Amino acid sequence: MDNIRRFETVNDYSVFNKNETLHPLVGVIDLLKADSRKASNMYFGFYTVFLKQVDCGNLRYGRHTYDY
C-alpha cells in the first residue's frame, strides 16, 4: 500500500509547506514557499479548500481527478 501523508491539524500542513501558523483552526498556505514535490496520497483531518490560478495539474480526490 502507498504511504499516505497524514495531516491532523492546520499546523501540521503549514509546517510541511514551510508556512507560519497564525491561527490553530484556519490557515492560508503560500505554496511558493513550499518545496516542490511529486504527487502523493494525502489525508486531511480537517476541511480543505484549494484555489488554483493556473493549470498546474489535476487534483485527485478518491478515485476521480479534477482540473478545476
Contacts in CASP RR format, 6 or more apart in sequence:
PFRMAT RR
TARGET T0000
AUTHOR 0000-0000-0000
METHOD contacts of the structure
MODEL  1
MDNIRRFETVNDYSVFNKNETLHPLVGVIDLLKADSRKASNMYFGFYTVF
LKQVDCGNLRYGRHTYDY
2 40 0 8 1.000
2 41 0 8 1.000
3 40 0 8 1.000
3 41 0 8 1.000
4 40 0 8 1.000
4 41 0 8 1.000
4 42 0 8 1.000
4 43 0 8 1.000
5 16 0 8 1.000
5 40 0 8 1.000
5 41 0 8 1.000
5 42 0 8 1.000
5 43 0 8 1.000
6 12 0 8 1.000
6 42 0 8 1.000
6 43 0 8 1.000
6 45 0 8 1.000
7 13 0 8 1.000
7 16 0 8 1.000
7 42 0 8 1.000
7 43 0 8 1.000
7 44 0 8 1.000
7 45 0 8 1.000
7 46 0 8 1.000
8 45 0 8 1.000
8 46 0 8 1.000
9 24 0 8 1.000
9 45 0 8 1.000
9 46 0 8 1.000
10 21 0 8 1.000
10 23 0 8 1.000
10 24 0 8 1.000
10 25 0 8 1.000
10 26 0 8 1.000
10 27 0 8 1.000
10 46 0 8 1.000
11 21 0 8 1.000
11 24 0 8 1.000
13 29 0 8 1.000
13 44 0 8 1.000
13 48 0 8 1.000
14 20 0 8 1.000
14 21 0 8 1.000
14 27 0 8 1.000
14 29 0 8 1.000
15 21 0 8 1.000
16 34 0 8 1.000
17 29 0 8 1.000
17 30 0 8 1.000
17 31 0 8 1.000
17 33 0 8 1.000
17 34 0 8 1.000
18 33 0 8 1.000
18 34 0 8 1.000
18 35 0 8 1.000
19 27 0 8 1.000
19 29 0 8 1.000
19 30 0 8 1.000
19 33 0 8 1.000
19 34 0 8 1.000
21 27 0 8 1.000
39 60 0 8 1.000
50 59 0 8 1.000
52 68 0 8 1.000
55 67 0 8 1.000
57 67 0 8 1.000
58 65 0 8 1.000
58 66 0 8 1.000
58 67 0 8 1.000
59 65 0 8 1.000
59 66 0 8 1.000
59 67 0 8 1.000
60 66 0 8 1.000
END
